[in-house]
Amino acid sequence: MNRWLSLLGVLVLVIGGGLAIGLLTTPGEWYGGLAKPSFNPPGWIFGPVWTVLYVLIAVAGWRSFEHDRTGQPMGFWWVQLGLNFLWSPIFFAAHQIGLALGVILLMLAAILAFIATVWRQDRGAAWLFVPYAAWVSFASVLNLAIFTLN
């Protein structure tokens, strides 16, 4: 029973935190006025993609937490989550495109470090982070392009 409560707690933390930050830092006029590259996805895609990714992030973190609460993978998991929650306020609220680029690159490094360190103990948790790594790689290129164009 405690395992399922901890899963629920992690899901609430990750999805709830992502939703709250998303609602507080919605793209507005400023973002609408930025020059964007041709490969910029339509705005409607971000909500569904991040919802799925947040579920994957939560489940991977829960699996890692259940295996070793204080191990290196959990350290990287917490770092990536903190950077994830930091990116939107820096980009959308503070309008700091360059600083946001630095944050997203650090986030990508933490995601890859999580995958590498959790691989030995739980390949399932590592695989759950692969779509996240792919999306954040794309988002990093997008952030760089927006920085360059503006």
N, C-alpha and C positions, 0 to 999 in steps of 0.2 A: 504493500500500500504506500509506503514512504517513497518508493521509487517513482510511482506515478504522480505523487504530490510534487516531487522535485521536478519531474518533467513539466507538469503544469506551471510550476513557478518559473522555470526557465522560459517557457513559451510566453507567459504573461510579461516577463521582463523584456524579452527581445522584441516580440510583436508589439506589445504596449509601448515600449520605449520608442521603437521605430515609428509607430503611428503618431505618437505625441509629438515627436520632433518633426515629422512630416507635416502635421497640421499647423505647428507653430512657425514653420519656415517654408510655407508654400511659395513657389515661384510666382513672382508678381510682375509689375510693370518693368522693373529693372531688368529682370531676366528676359522678358519678352523683347526688350530693346537691344539685347546683345546680338552681335553677329555670331552665327552658328555654322558649323560645317554641314556639308550636304548629307552626311551620314547621321546627323542628329535625329534620334527616334522621335516619333510623335509623343506628345505629353501623356497621353492616356496609357502608354505602355509601362510607365514607371511604377504605378500602383500595383498592378498584378505581379510584375516581376519581383518587386521588393517583398511583397507578401509571401510568395513562394520561397524566396531566398531567406527571409527571416525565419520561416518554419525550419528550413534546412540548417541554418545557423544554430537555432535553438536545440534541435535534436542532436546535432553533432556536439554541441557544448554539453548537453545533458549526458550523452554517452561518455564523454571524456571525464566529466565530473563524477559520474558513477564509478569509473575505473580508478581515478587518482585525482582527488580534489585539489591537491597542491602541486601537481607535477608541471613540467615545462609546457605540455600542450595546453593546459588550462591557463597558464600565464599568457601564452600567445592568444588564446581565445578571448580573454578579458581585454587585452591590448587592442585587438582588432575591433571588438565591440565598442570600446571607448572611442577609437578613431572613427568608426562608422557613425556613431551618434554625434561626433564633433563636426564632421564634414559639412552637413547641411547648414548649420548655423553660420559656419565660416563662409561658405559659398553664397547661400541665398540671403542670409540676414546681414552679415558684415560686408558682403560684396567683395571679398578678398579672394579673387580667382587664383592668384599665384600661391597664396598660403594654402588654399584648399587643394591645389595640385600637390603640394608637399605632404599634406595630410593623407590624401588618397594613395600616394605612393608608399607611405609608411604603412597604411592599412593593407595594401597589397602584399608588402613584405611580411606583415604579421600573419596574413591569411596563408601565404606559402609556407611560413615557418610552422604554423599550426599543422598544416597537411604533412609536412616533413617529419615533425616530431610525434604526431599521433599515429603515423603510418604503422609503426612497429607494434603498437598495442591494440589498435582498432582501425582496420582498413575501412570499415563502414563509415566511421566518423570522418576519415580523410576524404573518402569519395563524396560524402555529403557537401564538402566544401569546394569541390571542383567547379560546379556551376557558379558559385559565388566568386571564385577566383577568376573565372572567365568573364563574368559580368563586370567585376571591378577592374579587370584589365582593359576592357572596352571603355568603361567610364573614365579611366585614367587618360586614355587617348582622347576621349571627348573633352575632358577637362583641359588637357594640353591644347587642343585645337581652339577651344573657346578663349583660353588665355592668349594664345598667339593672335587670334583674330581681333581681340579687343585690347 
